[in-house]
Amino acid sequence: MENDKSRAGQVAGKGTFFGPFTRFKVYPVHTRFDCVAWFVDDAETPDESGLPSVVAQADHKETAMAIALEEI
């Protein structure tokens, strides 16, 4: 996944649902660094706004997914 530093903080691609009952969504986000960051949202754990909360962040997609699955 190509990072565009001028778009730091913006979603860099489509998300992928995974986990039991497609509970989690992993997606890339542009950063001001050399690579994108991968975030995981949890549909069963809302934040204070009622939106899915971010439960993991990592430099690699597989790492972010593993961190999220450890939460359950």
N, CA, C and O atoms as a printed pandas DataFrame, in Angstrom:
     atom_number atom_name residue_name chain_id  residue_number  x_coord  y_coord  z_coord
0              1         N          MET        A               1    0.860   -1.168    0.000
1              2        CA          MET        A               1    0.000    0.000    0.000
2              3         C          MET        A               1    0.905    1.230    0.000
3              4         O          MET        A               1    1.792    1.351    0.844
4              5         N          GLU        A               2    0.684    2.120   -0.927
5              6        CA          GLU        A               2    1.470    3.346   -1.071
6              7         C          GLU        A               2    0.973    4.433   -0.122
7              8         O          GLU        A               2   -0.229    4.690   -0.047
8              9         N          ASN        A               3    1.881    5.064    0.593
9             10        CA          ASN        A               3    1.539    6.147    1.509
10            11         C          ASN        A               3    1.701    7.483    0.799
11            12         O          ASN        A               3    2.655    7.672    0.044
12            13         N          ASP        A               4    0.792    8.398    1.032
13            14        CA          ASP        A               4    0.864    9.768    0.491
14            15         C          ASP        A               4    0.885   10.716    1.690
15            16         O          ASP        A               4   -0.151   10.982    2.298
16            17         N          LYS        A               5    2.077   11.223    2.023
17            18        CA          LYS        A               5    2.239   12.066    3.212
18            19         C          LYS        A               5    1.365   13.315    3.171
19            20         O          LYS        A               5    0.987   13.836    4.220
20            21         N          SER        A               6    1.037   13.803    1.973
21            22        CA          SER        A               6    0.194   14.997    1.866
22            23         C          SER        A               6   -1.249   14.716    2.264
23            24         O          SER        A               6   -2.028   15.649    2.458
24            25         N          ARG        A               7   -1.615   13.444    2.389
25            26        CA          ARG        A               7   -2.978   13.055    2.788
26            27         C          ARG        A               7   -3.001   12.442    4.185
27            28         O          ARG        A               7   -3.901   11.662    4.498
28            29         N          ALA        A               8   -2.041   12.774    5.016
29            30        CA          ALA        A               8   -1.930   12.195    6.358
30            31         C          ALA        A               8   -3.240   12.317    7.129
31            32         O          ALA        A               8   -3.845   13.388    7.186
32            33         N          GLY        A               9   -3.667   11.203    7.721
33            34        CA          GLY        A               9   -4.904   11.168    8.496
34            35         C          GLY        A               9   -6.122   10.727    7.708
35            36         O          GLY        A               9   -7.182   10.497    8.289
36            37         N          GLN        A              10   -5.991   10.607    6.399
37            38        CA          GLN        A              10   -7.114   10.187    5.562
38            39         C          GLN        A              10   -7.034    8.686    5.286
39            40         O          GLN        A              10   -5.946    8.113    5.236
40            41         N          VAL        A              11   -8.186    8.062    5.110
41            42        CA          VAL        A              11   -8.240    6.637    4.796
42            43         C          VAL        A              11   -7.564    6.411    3.447
43            44         O          VAL        A              11   -7.791    7.160    2.497
44            45         N          ALA        A              12   -6.730    5.370    3.371
45            46        CA          ALA        A              12   -5.927    5.115    2.178
46            47         C          ALA        A              12   -6.478    4.007    1.282
47            48         O          ALA        A              12   -5.925    3.758    0.211
48            49         N          GLY        A              13   -7.541    3.345    1.692
49            50        CA          GLY        A              13   -8.096    2.258    0.888
50            51         C          GLY        A              13   -9.321    1.660    1.561
51            52         O          GLY        A              13   -9.720    2.060    2.655
52            53         N          LYS        A              14   -9.897    0.697    0.876
53            54        CA          LYS        A              14  -11.089    0.032    1.401
54            55         C          LYS        A              14  -10.742   -0.838    2.600
55            56         O          LYS        A              14   -9.644   -1.386    2.701
56            57         N          GLY        A              15  -11.692   -0.946    3.491
57            58        CA          GLY        A              15  -11.530   -1.794    4.655
58            59         C          GLY        A              15  -11.950   -3.216    4.369
59            60         O          GLY        A              15  -12.656   -3.489    3.398
60            61         N          THR        A              16  -11.509   -4.121    5.227
61            62        CA          THR        A              16  -11.860   -5.530    5.126
62            63         C          THR        A              16  -12.442   -5.958    6.463
63            64         O          THR        A              16  -11.844   -5.720    7.512
64            65         N          PHE        A              17  -13.613   -6.593    6.425
65            66        CA          PHE        A              17  -14.233   -7.093    7.641
66            67         C          PHE        A              17  -13.679   -8.472    7.963
67            68         O          PHE        A              17  -13.394   -9.254    7.057
68            69         N          PHE        A              18  -13.523   -8.777    9.255
69            70        CA          PHE        A              18  -13.010  -10.076    9.671
70            71         C          PHE        A              18  -13.458  -10.358   11.099
71            72         O          PHE        A              18  -14.056   -9.515   11.767
72            73         N          GLY        A              19  -13.148  -11.570   11.542
73            74        CA          GLY        A              19  -13.481  -11.961   12.908
74            75         C          GLY        A              19  -14.871  -12.549   12.999
75            76         O          GLY        A              19  -15.596  -12.621   12.007
76            77         N          PRO        A              20  -15.242  -12.975   14.209
77            78        CA          PRO        A              20  -16.558  -13.579   14.402
78            79         C          PRO        A              20  -17.674  -12.590   14.062
79            80         O          PRO        A              20  -17.695  -11.463   14.557
80            81         N          PHE        A              21  -18.587  -13.029   13.220
81            82        CA          PHE        A              21  -19.732  -12.217   12.798
82            83         C          PHE        A              21  -19.296  -10.895   12.170
83            84         O          PHE        A              21  -19.991   -9.885   12.283
84            85         N          THR        A              22  -18.118  -10.911   11.497
85            86        CA          THR        A              22  -17.545   -9.708   10.879
86            87         C          THR        A              22  -17.556   -8.524   11.843
87            88         O          THR        A              22  -17.940   -7.410   11.486
88            89         N          ARG        A              23  -17.133   -8.791   13.050
89            90        CA          ARG        A              23  -17.128   -7.792   14.116
90            91         C          ARG        A              23  -16.111   -6.669   13.866
91            92         O          ARG        A              23  -16.364   -5.518   14.220
92            93         N          PHE        A              24  -14.968   -6.996   13.262
93            94        CA          PHE        A              24  -13.889   -6.035   13.086
94            95         C          PHE        A              24  -13.748   -5.570   11.637
95            96         O          PHE        A              24  -14.144   -6.268   10.704
96            97         N          LYS        A              25  -13.176   -4.380   11.470
97            98        CA          LYS        A              25  -12.863   -3.853   10.142
98            99         C          LYS        A              25  -11.436   -3.303   10.194
99           100         O          LYS        A              25  -11.125   -2.463   11.038
100          101         N          VAL        A              26  -10.573   -3.774    9.298
101          102        CA          VAL        A              26   -9.197   -3.294    9.209
102          103         C          VAL        A              26   -9.075   -2.430    7.957
103          104         O          VAL        A              26   -9.592   -2.784    6.897
104          105         N          TYR        A              27   -8.385   -1.290    8.085
105          106        CA          TYR        A              27   -8.244   -0.373    6.948
106          107         C          TYR        A              27   -6.966    0.452    7.088
107          108         O          TYR        A              27   -6.513    0.725    8.200
108          109         N          PRO        A              28   -6.378    0.855    5.931
109          110        CA          PRO        A              28   -5.149    1.648    5.961
110          111         C          PRO        A              28   -5.448    3.143    6.054
111          112         O          PRO        A              28   -6.470    3.618    5.559
112          113         N          VAL        A              29   -4.542    3.872    6.696
113          114        CA          VAL        A              29   -4.659    5.327    6.832
114          115         C          VAL        A              29   -3.309    5.948    6.461
115          116         O          VAL        A              29   -2.263    5.498    6.928
116          117         N          HIS        A              30   -3.342    6.987    5.618
117          118        CA          HIS        A              30   -2.120    7.703    5.264
118          119         C          HIS        A              30   -1.527    8.345    6.515
119          120         O          HIS        A              30   -2.258    8.790    7.399
120          121         N          THR        A              31   -0.186    8.389    6.584
121          122        CA          THR        A              31    0.503    8.997    7.716
122          123         C          THR        A              31    1.528   10.015    7.213
123          124         O          THR        A              31    1.772   10.121    6.011
124          125         N          ARG        A              32    2.110   10.742    8.124
125          126        CA          ARG        A              32    3.174   11.681    7.759
126          127         C          ARG        A              32    4.531   10.991    7.755
127          128         O          ARG        A              32    5.558   11.638    7.549
128          129         N          PHE        A              33    4.540    9.697    7.978
129          130        CA          PHE        A              33    5.764    8.904    7.997
130          131         C          PHE        A              33    5.927    8.160    6.676
131          132         O          PHE        A              33    5.287    8.530    5.691
132          133         N          ASP        A              34    6.762    7.126    6.623
133          134        CA          ASP        A              34    7.066    6.447    5.369
134          135         C          ASP        A              34    6.015    5.437    4.915
135          136         O          ASP        A              34    5.934    5.130    3.726
136          137         N          CYS        A              35    5.211    4.917    5.837
137          138        CA          CYS        A              35    4.236    3.897    5.443
138          139         C          CYS        A              35    2.865    4.202    6.043
139          140         O          CYS        A              35    2.734    4.997    6.973
140          141         N          VAL        A              36    1.853    3.549    5.483
141          142        CA          VAL        A              36    0.507    3.712    6.019
142          143         C          VAL        A              36    0.433    3.009    7.375
143          144         O          VAL        A              36    1.246    2.135    7.676
144          145         N          ALA        A              37   -0.537    3.396    8.176
145          146        CA          ALA        A              37   -0.831    2.710    9.433
146          147         C          ALA        A              37   -2.127    1.939    9.231
147          148         O          ALA        A              37   -3.023    2.394    8.520
148          149         N          TRP        A              38   -2.220    0.790    9.849
149          150        CA          TRP        A              38   -3.419   -0.034    9.758
150          151         C          TRP        A              38   -4.202    0.078   11.057
151          152         O          TRP        A              38   -3.655   -0.121   12.142
152          153         N          PHE        A              39   -5.488    0.399   10.938
153          154        CA          PHE        A              39   -6.379    0.558   12.080
154          155         C          PHE        A              39   -7.433   -0.534   12.050
155          156         O          PHE        A              39   -7.805   -1.026   10.985
156          157         N          VAL        A              40   -7.915   -0.911   13.238
157          158        CA          VAL        A              40   -9.004   -1.881   13.357
158          159         C          VAL        A              40  -10.100   -1.272   14.210
159          160         O          VAL        A              40   -9.856   -0.834   15.334
160          161         N          ASP        A              41  -11.323   -1.247   13.660
161          162        CA          ASP        A              41  -12.513   -0.811   14.385
162          163         C          ASP        A              41  -13.250   -2.033   14.919
163          164         O          ASP        A              41  -13.223   -3.099   14.303
164          165         N          ASP        A              42  -13.908   -1.878   16.061
165          166        CA          ASP        A              42  -14.699   -2.943   16.667
166          167         C          ASP        A              42  -16.159   -2.500   16.710
167          168         O          ASP        A              42  -16.509   -1.568   17.435
168          169         N          ALA        A              43  -17.011   -3.172   15.928
169          170        CA          ALA        A              43  -18.419   -2.800   15.835
170          171         C          ALA        A              43  -19.179   -3.010   17.139
171          172         O          ALA        A              43  -20.216   -2.381   17.352
172          173         N          GLU        A              44  -18.677   -3.890   18.022
173          174        CA          GLU        A              44  -19.378   -4.183   19.267
174          175         C          GLU        A              44  -18.959   -3.287   20.427
175          176         O          GLU        A              44  -19.523   -3.380   21.517
176          177         N          THR        A              45  -17.978   -2.423   20.202
177          178        CA          THR        A              45  -17.503   -1.528   21.259
178          179         C          THR        A              45  -17.562   -0.089   20.757
179          180         O          THR        A              45  -16.594    0.403   20.177
180          181         N          PRO        A              46  -18.686    0.589   20.973
181          182        CA          PRO        A              46  -18.805    1.967   20.480
182          183         C          PRO        A              46  -17.987    2.953   21.314
183          184         O          PRO        A              46  -17.737    2.737   22.500
184          185         N          ASP        A              47  -17.577    4.042   20.658
185          186        CA          ASP        A              47  -16.891    5.111   21.386
186          187         C          ASP        A              47  -17.931    6.063   21.964
187          188         O          ASP        A              47  -19.126    5.773   21.905
188          189         N          GLU        A              48  -17.501    7.193   22.522
189          190        CA          GLU        A              48  -18.434    8.127   23.152
190          191         C          GLU        A              48  -19.416    8.757   22.176
191          192         O          GLU        A              48  -20.430    9.314   22.598
192          193         N          SER        A              49  -19.130    8.678   20.863
193          194        CA          SER        A              49  -20.044    9.212   19.844
194          195         C          SER        A              49  -20.997    8.149   19.317
195          196         O          SER        A              49  -21.871    8.446   18.502
196          197         N          GLY        A              50  -20.836    6.911   19.777
197          198        CA          GLY        A              50  -21.677    5.823   19.305
198          199         C          GLY        A              50  -21.136    5.138   18.065
199          200         O          GLY        A              50  -21.796    4.257   17.513
200          201         N          LEU        A              51  -19.936    5.527   17.610
201          202        CA          LEU        A              51  -19.307    4.917   16.440
202          203         C          LEU        A              51  -18.396    3.781   16.879
203          204         O          LEU        A              51  -17.985    3.736   18.038
204          205         N          PRO        A              52  -18.072    2.856   15.967
205          206        CA          PRO        A              52  -17.164    1.771   16.344
206          207         C          PRO        A              52  -15.827    2.320   16.832
207          208         O          PRO        A              52  -15.271    3.234   16.222
208          209         N          SER        A              53  -15.321    1.781   17.901
209          210        CA          SER        A              53  -14.065    2.280   18.468
210          211         C          SER        A              53  -12.867    1.604   17.811
211          212         O          SER        A              53  -12.957    0.465   17.351
212          213         N          VAL        A              54  -11.754    2.315   17.774
213          214        CA          VAL        A              54  -10.501    1.770   17.270
214          215         C          VAL        A              54   -9.885    0.924   18.382
215          216         O          VAL        A              54   -9.653    1.411   19.488
216          217         N          VAL        A              55   -9.624   -0.343   18.077
217          218        CA          VAL        A              55   -9.072   -1.244   19.093
218          219         C          VAL        A              55   -7.639   -1.662   18.792
219          220         O          VAL        A              55   -6.988   -2.280   19.635
220          221         N          ALA        A              56   -7.138   -1.335   17.601
221          222        CA          ALA        A              56   -5.764   -1.691   17.257
222          223         C          ALA        A              56   -5.220   -0.751   16.195
223          224         O          ALA        A              56   -5.960   -0.228   15.362
224          225         N          GLN        A              57   -3.895   -0.548   16.245
225          226        CA          GLN        A              57   -3.185    0.226   15.237
226          227         C          GLN        A              57   -1.799   -0.374   15.112
227          228         O          GLN        A              57   -1.142   -0.639   16.119
228          229         N          ALA        A              58   -1.343   -0.591   13.871
229          230        CA          ALA        A              58   -0.015   -1.172   13.652
230          231         C          ALA        A              58    0.491   -0.779   12.275
231          232         O          ALA        A              58   -0.256   -0.254   11.449
232          233         N          ASP        A              59    1.768   -1.040   12.041
233          234        CA          ASP        A              59    2.379   -0.749   10.742
234          235         C          ASP        A              59    2.052   -1.799    9.687
235          236         O          ASP        A              59    2.220   -1.555    8.492
236          237         N          HIS        A              60    1.586   -2.968   10.125
237          238        CA          HIS        A              60    1.275   -4.057    9.199
238          239         C          HIS        A              60   -0.155   -4.541    9.439
239          240         O          HIS        A              60   -0.622   -4.613   10.576
240          241         N          LYS        A              61   -0.824   -4.864    8.361
241          242        CA          LYS        A              61   -2.224   -5.303    8.426
242          243         C          LYS        A              61   -2.384   -6.531    9.323
243          244         O          LYS        A              61   -3.271   -6.565   10.175
244          245         N          GLU        A              62   -1.533   -7.531    9.133
245          246        CA          GLU        A              62   -1.648   -8.775    9.889
246          247         C          GLU        A              62   -1.445   -8.540   11.388
247          248         O          GLU        A              62   -2.105   -9.169   12.215
248          249         N          THR        A              63   -0.539   -7.640   11.726
249          250        CA          THR        A              63   -0.288   -7.330   13.135
250          251         C          THR        A              63   -1.495   -6.663   13.766
251          252         O          THR        A              63   -1.890   -7.016   14.878
252          253         N          ALA        A              64   -2.087   -5.699   13.068
253          254        CA          ALA        A              64   -3.275   -5.022   13.583
254          255         C          ALA        A              64   -4.421   -6.001   13.779
255          256         O          ALA        A              64   -5.138   -5.930   14.778
256          257         N          MET        A              65   -4.599   -6.916   12.832
257          258        CA          MET        A              65   -5.665   -7.906   12.941
258          259         C          MET        A              65   -5.418   -8.840   14.135
259          260         O          MET        A              65   -6.355   -9.177   14.859
260          261         N          ALA        A              66   -4.181   -9.253   14.343
261          262        CA          ALA        A              66   -3.861  -10.147   15.457
262          263         C          ALA        A              66   -4.119   -9.459   16.790
263          264         O          ALA        A              66   -4.640  -10.086   17.712
264          265         N          ILE        A              67   -3.767   -8.185   16.911
265          266        CA          ILE        A              67   -4.006   -7.447   18.142
266          267         C          ILE        A              67   -5.500   -7.396   18.454
267          268         O          ILE        A              67   -5.910   -7.597   19.597
268          269         N          ALA        A              68   -6.309   -7.127   17.429
269          270        CA          ALA        A              68   -7.767   -7.046   17.626
270          271         C          ALA        A              68   -8.342   -8.385   18.058
271          272         O          ALA        A              68   -9.202   -8.434   18.938
272          273         N          LEU        A              69   -7.882   -9.462   17.455
273          274        CA          LEU        A              69   -8.406  -10.781   17.807
274          275         C          LEU        A              69   -8.005  -11.192   19.209
275          276         O          LEU        A              69   -8.703  -11.997   19.826
276          277         N          GLU        A              70   -6.909  -10.672   19.736
277          278        CA          GLU        A              70   -6.525  -10.953   21.107
278          279         C          GLU        A              70   -7.486  -10.319   22.107
279          280         O          GLU        A              70   -7.569  -10.755   23.255
280          281         N          GLU        A              71   -8.215   -9.287   21.672
281          282        CA          GLU        A              71   -9.160   -8.578   22.541
282          283         C          GLU        A              71  -10.374   -9.431   22.899
283          284         O          GLU        A              71  -11.025   -9.183   23.914
284          285         N          ILE        A              72  -10.683  -10.427   22.080
285          286        CA          ILE        A              72  -11.902  -11.209   22.331
286          287         C          ILE        A              72  -11.599  -12.504   23.043
287          288         O          ILE        A              72  -12.511  -13.279   23.329
